[in-house]
Amino acid sequence: MSTTLCIPRIDSKITKERIFSIFRNLNWGYIENIRESNLIKENDHKRLVIKIRFNKENMNIMMRINQGETIKIVYDDPWYMRVCKFIPL
């Protein structure tokens, strides 16, 4: 079962390839798709939407996100991103 995640705000210099690498290293599951969204009106930030199939070992993370929890991922200390469930507008 796939889950759609959202990174609501991240520096626009961070590439999709970098995000893919970060999530691959987390080993949460199979990343099906990463999309950039231009909904943010700031030039130096963007929003990312990630479709992922969680591994059985990481179903607890999926459940936490589906219950509305935001997960903080440190990718380049002290830089971090917040990951939450994607809710379409």
MDAnalysis code that builds the backbone (N, CA, C; Angstrom):
import MDAnalysis as mda
import numpy as np

u = mda.Universe.empty(267, n_residues=89, atom_resindex=np.repeat(np.arange(89), 3), trajectory=True)
u.add_TopologyAttr("name", ["N", "CA", "C"] * 89)
u.add_TopologyAttr("resid", np.arange(1, 90))
u.add_TopologyAttr("resname", ["MET", "SER", "THR", "THR", "LEU", "CYS", "ILE", "PRO", "ARG", "ILE", "ASP", "SER", "LYS", "ILE", "THR", "LYS", "GLU", "ARG", "ILE", "PHE", "SER", "ILE", "PHE", "ARG", "ASN", "LEU", "ASN", "TRP", "GLY", "TYR", "ILE", "GLU", "ASN", "ILE", "ARG", "GLU", "SER", "ASN", "LEU", "ILE", "LYS", "GLU", "ASN", "ASP", "HIS", "LYS", "ARG", "LEU", "VAL", "ILE", "LYS", "ILE", "ARG", "PHE", "ASN", "LYS", "GLU", "ASN", "MET", "ASN", "ILE", "MET", "MET", "ARG", "ILE", "ASN", "GLN", "GLY", "GLU", "THR", "ILE", "LYS", "ILE", "VAL", "TYR", "ASP", "ASP", "PRO", "TRP", "TYR", "MET", "ARG", "VAL", "CYS", "LYS", "PHE", "ILE", "PRO", "LEU"])
u.atoms.positions = np.array([
    [0.837, -1.188, 0.000],
    [0.000, 0.000, 0.000],
    [0.877, 1.245, 0.000],
    [0.577, 2.155, -0.899],
    [1.359, 3.385, -1.025],
    [0.812, 4.471, -0.116],
    [1.707, 5.295, 0.333],
    [1.365, 6.469, 1.123],
    [1.977, 7.679, 0.441],
    [1.266, 8.791, 0.451],
    [1.787, 10.012, -0.135],
    [2.204, 10.953, 0.985],
    [3.474, 11.324, 0.961],
    [4.066, 12.195, 1.964],
    [4.259, 13.589, 1.392],
    [4.413, 14.550, 2.274],
    [4.652, 15.920, 1.866],
    [5.802, 16.501, 2.684],
    [6.702, 17.168, 2.000],
    [7.688, 18.021, 2.654],
    [7.203, 19.432, 2.342],
    [6.521, 20.075, 3.285],
    [5.842, 21.344, 2.992],
    [6.760, 22.485, 2.557],
    [7.997, 22.482, 3.062],
    [8.879, 23.612, 2.757],
    [10.326, 23.149, 2.886],
    [11.059, 23.284, 1.779],
    [12.475, 22.916, 1.777],
    [13.201, 23.851, 0.820],
    [14.462, 24.055, 1.060],
    [15.276, 24.937, 0.227],
    [15.203, 24.483, -1.223],
    [15.009, 25.420, -2.131],
    [14.867, 25.082, -3.549],
    [16.156, 24.536, -4.163],
    [17.284, 24.681, -3.476],
    [18.541, 24.145, -3.986],
    [18.664, 22.641, -3.771],
    [17.845, 22.082, -2.899],
    [17.861, 20.640, -2.654],
    [17.157, 19.952, -3.828],
    [17.874, 19.084, -4.523],
    [17.318, 18.436, -5.713],
    [16.472, 17.218, -5.349],
    [15.652, 16.786, -6.318],
    [14.879, 15.568, -6.133],
    [15.803, 14.372, -5.949],
    [16.934, 14.387, -6.639],
    [17.902, 13.299, -6.511],
    [18.456, 13.222, -5.092],
    [18.698, 14.374, -4.476],
    [19.187, 14.418, -3.091],
    [18.132, 13.863, -2.132],
    [16.879, 14.250, -2.345],
    [15.780, 13.746, -1.513],
    [15.661, 12.233, -1.681],
    [15.753, 11.762, -2.921],
    [15.702, 10.322, -3.185],
    [16.806, 9.607, -2.413],
    [17.998, 10.165, -2.438],
    [19.140, 9.579, -1.735],
    [18.905, 9.540, -0.222],
    [18.365, 10.611, 0.324],
    [18.081, 10.671, 1.764],
    [17.080, 9.591, 2.154],
    [15.992, 9.466, 1.385],
    [14.972, 8.470, 1.704],
    [15.478, 7.051, 1.463],
    [16.290, 6.851, 0.453],
    [16.869, 5.533, 0.204],
    [17.738, 5.112, 1.393],
    [18.519, 6.065, 1.933],
    [19.362, 5.764, 3.092],
    [18.541, 5.490, 4.355],
    [17.359, 6.076, 4.458],
    [16.472, 5.793, 5.593],
    [15.911, 4.379, 5.511],
    [15.833, 3.853, 4.280],
    [15.321, 2.501, 4.029],
    [13.892, 2.327, 4.549],
    [13.056, 3.336, 4.302],
    [11.657, 3.264, 4.705],
    [10.859, 2.369, 3.776],
    [11.265, 2.315, 2.491],
    [10.515, 1.524, 1.526],
    [10.855, 1.945, 0.113],
    [9.987, 1.553, -0.828],
    [10.183, 1.820, -2.249],
    [9.591, 3.186, -2.607],
    [10.410, 4.057, -3.129],
    [9.969, 5.391, -3.528],
    [9.429, 5.298, -4.948],
    [8.137, 5.532, -5.094],
    [7.501, 5.431, -6.401],
    [7.632, 6.707, -7.214],
    [7.575, 7.861, -6.528],
    [7.556, 9.122, -7.264],
    [7.910, 10.272, -6.325],
    [8.612, 11.274, -6.868],
    [8.879, 12.518, -6.149],
    [8.498, 13.655, -7.085],
    [7.589, 14.511, -6.623],
    [7.144, 15.657, -7.430],
    [7.446, 16.948, -6.695],
    [7.840, 17.947, -7.460],
    [8.022, 19.291, -6.905],
    [6.752, 20.083, -7.159],
    [6.392, 20.895, -6.191],
    [5.200, 21.715, -6.310],
    [5.588, 23.180, -6.178],
    [4.947, 24.017, -6.957],
    [5.228, 25.454, -6.942],
    [4.176, 26.229, -6.153],
    [3.554, 25.589, -5.175],
    [2.513, 26.259, -4.391],
    [3.077, 27.306, -3.440],
    [4.344, 27.203, -3.114],
    [4.957, 28.174, -2.208],
    [5.346, 29.408, -3.014],
    [5.021, 30.573, -2.503],
    [5.269, 31.826, -3.223],
    [6.669, 32.381, -3.005],
    [7.494, 31.660, -2.243],
    [8.860, 32.110, -1.986],
    [9.790, 31.522, -3.038],
    [10.693, 32.329, -3.569],
    [11.596, 31.868, -4.619],
    [12.647, 30.886, -4.112],
    [12.984, 30.963, -2.852],
    [14.074, 30.134, -2.337],
    [13.601, 28.853, -1.641],
    [12.303, 28.522, -1.736],
    [11.765, 27.308, -1.137],
    [10.786, 26.633, -2.091],
    [10.594, 25.342, -1.876],
    [9.630, 24.586, -2.672],
    [8.966, 23.537, -1.788],
    [7.945, 22.909, -2.322],
    [7.235, 21.831, -1.650],
    [7.461, 20.552, -2.451],
    [7.630, 19.437, -1.745],
    [7.817, 18.148, -2.410],
    [6.730, 17.180, -1.971],
    [6.274, 16.377, -2.924],
    [5.293, 15.331, -2.656],
    [5.952, 14.012, -3.040],
    [5.943, 13.059, -2.109],
    [6.643, 11.792, -2.291],
    [5.648, 10.651, -2.131],
    [5.594, 9.781, -3.131],
    [4.766, 8.580, -3.038],
    [5.691, 7.414, -2.713],
    [5.380, 6.702, -1.626],
    [6.274, 5.653, -1.123],
    [5.464, 4.441, -0.673],
    [6.019, 3.260, -0.908],
    [5.474, 2.011, -0.368],
    [6.384, 1.595, 0.781],
    [5.875, 1.684, 1.990],
    [6.674, 1.389, 3.173],
    [6.989, -0.099, 3.277],
    [8.199, -0.411, 3.781],
    [8.570, -1.777, 4.115],
    [7.746, -2.229, 5.310],
    [7.583, -3.524, 5.462],
    [6.854, -4.057, 6.622],
    [7.521, -3.647, 7.921],
    [8.854, -3.529, 7.909],
    [9.592, -3.169, 9.119],
    [9.317, -1.726, 9.560],
    [8.836, -0.898, 8.645],
    [8.641, 0.528, 8.943],
    [7.169, 0.934, 8.923],
    [6.284, -0.013, 9.101],
    [4.857, 0.306, 9.101],
    [4.490, 1.237, 10.251],
    [5.259, 1.186, 11.349],
    [4.977, 2.078, 12.484],
    [5.171, 3.540, 12.072],
    [6.131, 3.828, 11.218],
    [6.334, 5.201, 10.731],
    [5.152, 5.611, 9.870],
    [4.716, 4.710, 8.975],
    [3.562, 5.002, 8.129],
    [2.326, 5.272, 8.974],
    [2.111, 4.464, 10.011],
    [0.941, 4.658, 10.876],
    [1.013, 6.002, 11.596],
    [2.196, 6.367, 12.077],
    [2.351, 7.659, 12.763],
    [2.031, 8.816, 11.821],
    [2.523, 8.740, 10.588],
    [2.268, 9.796, 9.607],
    [0.784, 9.839, 9.249],
    [0.168, 8.671, 9.024],
    [-1.258, 8.626, 8.683],
    [-2.145, 9.138, 9.808],
    [-1.650, 9.090, 11.045],
    [-2.406, 9.609, 12.186],
    [-2.202, 11.113, 12.372],
    [-1.428, 11.732, 11.472],
    [-1.269, 13.180, 11.514],
    [0.021, 13.669, 12.135],
    [0.896, 12.753, 12.511],
    [2.165, 13.159, 13.120],
    [3.126, 13.673, 12.042],
    [3.934, 14.640, 12.407],
    [4.987, 15.150, 11.538],
    [6.313, 14.572, 12.001],
    [7.069, 14.037, 11.053],
    [8.369, 13.426, 11.344],
    [9.465, 14.398, 10.917],
    [10.434, 14.591, 11.778],
    [11.558, 15.475, 11.487],
    [12.758, 14.617, 11.070],
    [13.307, 14.890, 9.880],
    [14.443, 14.137, 9.354],
    [15.631, 15.087, 9.218],
    [16.700, 14.794, 9.942],
    [17.931, 15.579, 9.830],
    [18.706, 15.016, 8.651],
    [18.983, 15.870, 7.650],
    [19.677, 15.385, 6.462],
    [21.089, 15.935, 6.338],
    [21.388, 17.045, 6.976],
    [22.726, 17.627, 6.934],
    [22.837, 18.503, 8.181],
    [23.175, 17.863, 9.287],
    [23.148, 18.516, 10.602],
    [23.750, 19.917, 10.548],
    [23.007, 20.935, 10.925],
    [21.749, 20.985, 11.670],
    [20.514, 21.084, 10.774],
    [20.643, 20.942, 9.454],
    [19.509, 21.103, 8.542],
    [18.599, 19.879, 8.600],
    [17.307, 20.164, 8.585],
    [16.322, 19.092, 8.659],
    [15.113, 19.445, 7.803],
    [14.293, 18.438, 7.569],
    [13.029, 18.639, 6.855],
    [11.922, 17.983, 7.662],
    [10.761, 18.523, 7.531],
    [9.587, 17.953, 8.183],
    [8.803, 17.180, 7.124],
    [8.375, 15.980, 7.491],
    [7.622, 15.117, 6.589],
    [6.270, 14.828, 7.237],
    [5.210, 15.034, 6.475],
    [3.861, 14.774, 6.977],
    [3.042, 14.106, 5.881],
    [1.824, 13.737, 6.202],
    [0.929, 13.142, 5.222],
    [0.473, 14.216, 4.240],
    [0.457, 13.869, 2.963],
    [0.007, 14.803, 1.942],
    [-1.501, 14.831, 1.934],
    [-2.046, 16.036, 2.043],
    [-3.498, 16.229, 1.982],
    [-3.770, 17.161, 0.807],
    [-4.352, 16.648, -0.288],
    [-4.594, 17.499, -1.467],
    [-5.540, 18.657, -1.139],
    [-5.287, 19.766, -1.801],
    [-6.128, 20.949, -1.596],
    [-7.441, 20.814, -2.319],
])
